[in-house]
Amino acid sequence: MASNSDDTEKRNGILCIGEYGRLIDLSKSKPLVDLVIKGFSSNNSEVKQAASIAFGNIIVGNPQHFLSDLFTMIKGAAGNQQVNFVRTILEVVKHAPKVLAAYMNKGLLDLLSSQA
């Protein structure tokens, strides 16, 4: 079982990767992106939330590459797991709202309203 300090380090590391990804395209940095994605399966809710925030920021860095990954993950997620992806969408909306405009009629509004 991971200690609280291990989870704090994971959370902070994931958030840093996300901030970096918001500024720099990480589409060629699969190991970094994989670390963030792995955070979604953590048993720690703070690590999951950090993964949600970080992946949203990574999407902002290269939406053409990463948005399709997000929607694939949403489609494969159970209902209670979709909450994490709503937080991811929130980060995209905060930093690059026009990026999601094309997806609003493709089920995104249904997902958001189901989580509201």
Stockholm file with secondary structure:
# STOCKHOLM 1.0

chainA/1-116         MASNSDDTEKRNGILCIGEYGRLIDLSKSKPLVDLVIKGFSSNNSEVKQAASIAFGNIIVGNPQHFLSDLFTMIKGAAGNQQVNFVRTILEVVKHAPKVLAAYMNKGLLDLLSSQA
#=GR chainA/1-116 SS CCCHHHHHHHHHHHHHHHHHHHHSCCTTCHHHHHHHHHHTTCSCHHHHHHHHHHHHHHHHHCHHHHHHHHHHHHHHSCGGGHHHHHHHHHHHHHHCGGGGGGGIIIIIHHHHHHHC
#=GC SS_cons         CCCHHHHHHHHHHHHHHHHHHHHSCCTTCHHHHHHHHHHTTCSCHHHHHHHHHHHHHHHHHCHHHHHHHHHHHHHHSCGGGHHHHHHHHHHHHHHCGGGGGGGIIIIIHHHHHHHC
//
